[in-house]
Amino acid sequence: MIAKNEKLLDAMSKFTFLLFLTFYGCGLSNSNTIKDSTTDKVVTKTSIDDSVSVTSEKTIDDTTRYSHFNFLKGCNEFERAIGSIQGATESDSIGPYPIADCFIAKETYELLFVPKEEFSIRKKMSFEDLKKRYFADTSYATFDCYAFVVPMLDPEKQKDMHKDYTQYPSDVKVYKRVRLDSWKLLTKRRINSLSEYARLELDCIFNINIKSY
């Protein structure tokens, strides 16, 4: 879960949905951009690969260590953003990070993209540099990609879209891409709150307290 990015890493408050970015010149088609007149949020909905037809009935097989489900192509409509990790302190988050949320799949999930550079280099990366790379690298080969399979409500269908839409308690399955089209089950963990979800995301990013499968 990502929090709104005001400057680069603003102080983390209660849930404010993040800065959504419009797609321009990024090589992705079929985007549908909606401006919310009551907020500054711009939601961009797009499919990552228009050549792939995916229905919301497609399921994720977690019976093996590797998934045949391609999370990058497994959703017809993503909501994308860049921001710091919601529920974590600014010093812990070391963001911002690009994300893509899929609310329409049978099992909702969130993609988290982490630049492959070492931490010392990554923390110096500007928001604009990260943004350019996120939209230019359509295969995301320069990112470590994580998929968090967790029940989420579509914020656009809720009375207050700025509230945390993750469902608690939940058993989260985390997958990491090991090749362009292959994903490995990294870990499973039960979360009871936003802060526990943030801790899980950070543990995956920095490979801390991960119970492998």
N, C-alpha and C positions, 0 to 999 in steps of 0.2 A: 504494500500500500504506500502511496506516495503523497506527500503533502505539497501544498501550493508553494511555488518558488517565487519570492517577491523580488529580492535583489539577486543573490546567488543562492545563499542558504539563509533564509530568514529564520527568526526564532520560531520554534514549533509551538503552536497553540493547540486548541481543540481542533477538530477536523475542519479544514478548509480544503475543498477539492483542489486540485493543483492547476497549474498553468497549462492549459491545453493549447497545442500548437497546430496551426493550419498547415496543410501540406501544399508546398509549392515547389515545382521543379525537382521533385524527388523520385520521379519515375514510377509512381504508383497511380493507378487509375481507379475509376469508380468510387471516388471519394464523395462524401456528402457532408458538407460543413454546415453546422447550425449555430447561429449566434443567439445566446440567451440574453434577452434584453434586460433582465433583472440583475444580471451579474456581468463580470468581465470575462466569464468563461467562454471559450470557443471550443466546441467539441468537434473533433474530426472523426468520422466513421469511414473506414476503408477496409477492403480486403487486401491481404498481403500479396496473394498470388491469384489473379483473376482467372488463370487457366485451370484452377482447381475448384471443383464444385463440391462444397461440403454442406451437409445437412446437420441440423442441431441434434440429430439422433445418434451421431457418431460418438462412440464411447471410448474411454481410455482404458487400456488393458494394463493392469498393474500386477498381473499374476507372475510376471517375469521381471528380471532386473532391467530389461530394456523395453522401451515402448515403441510400438509400430505406429503410434499416433504422432504426426508431425505437428507440433504446437504452433509453428509459424504459419502453417497452411490450414490449420484445423478450425478456422473461424472465418465466416464470411464478413464479419463486421467487428473491427477493433476500435476501442477508444484509447487514444494514445496521449502520452504526456511526458514531461520531464520535470523532475522535482526531487526534493529530499525525502527520505523515508519517513512516512507518517508514524508517529508514536515513538520515535527515537529522538534523543537529544541531538542538537546540532553537531556537537563534537563527535558523537558516535556515528552519525549518519554518513559523513564524508561523501556527500552527494554533490551535485544531483545525479539521478539515474533516469534513463529512459524506461518507460513501461508501456505495456499494451494490455488492456483489459478486454476479455471476451465474456459478455453477459448472455449471449444467445445460445451457447452450446449447452448440451444436456448436462455436462459438468462444467461449471464456470471456472475460469482460471485467469491468472495474471502472469504476464511475461515480464521479467526483469532483465535488463541488459546492462552488463558491467564491462567497461573497456578492459582489454586484455593486458594493458600496461601494468607495471608494478605500481603498488600503492603510492610510492613517493612521487611518481610521475602523474598518476591519475588525479591526485588531490590538487595538482596545479592546473589541471585542464579547465579552461574557461567554459562557461555555459554555452557561448556561441560556437566554440569548437566542437563541443559535444553534440549540439543540435545539428550542425552541418554533417557530422559523421553519421549520426542516427538516420538522417534522411537520405544520405548519399549511398551508404553501404546497405543495399537492399537485401543482401544475403546475410548480413550481420556477422561476417567472418572475423571482424576485428573486435567482436564482443563475446564474452562468456554469457550464455543465455540460460536463464532459469525459468521454469514454469511452476507456479504454485497453484495446485488444483484445490480450490477452496470455495465453499458456497458463498456467493455474493448476490446481492440484489442490484438490479439496474437502477442507478441513482435518478435517472430521468423519470422513472415510474414511481418515485417516492415523493412524499409531500415536501420533504426537506432534502434536496439533493446534496447538501453539504455535510450531512451526517455520515458517519462511518457505515458503509453498506455491507461490510463483511459480517457473516453470521457466526456467533459464538454460542456455545463452544463448538469447535469443528476439528475434525481430523484432517490435517493438511498433508497432501502428497507433493513432494518436491522432485522435479526432474531437472537434469542438467543436460544440455546438448553436448554430445561427445564427438559427433561429426555433423556435417551440414544437415543430414536428414535422420539422424539417430539420436535418441534421447535415453539417458540412463536414470533409473529411479535412484535419487540421491539419498533421500531420507523421508521419514514420516514423523509427524509430531502433532500432538493435540494442543490447540491454542484456546485460551479462555478469554482473551482480551486483545485490544489493539496493541498494547505494549509487548505482549507475548508474540504476536505476529511480527512486529518489528524486530524483535530479538531473533526470531527464526530467519528472517531475511538477512540480517547482518551475519548470523552464524554461517549461513550458506555462502555469502560473499567472501568472508574471511576464513572459511573452513574451520569453524570453532564448534565443538560439542556436537558434531554431526555423527549420528548413528547410521552407518551405511547399511545397505541392503544388497 
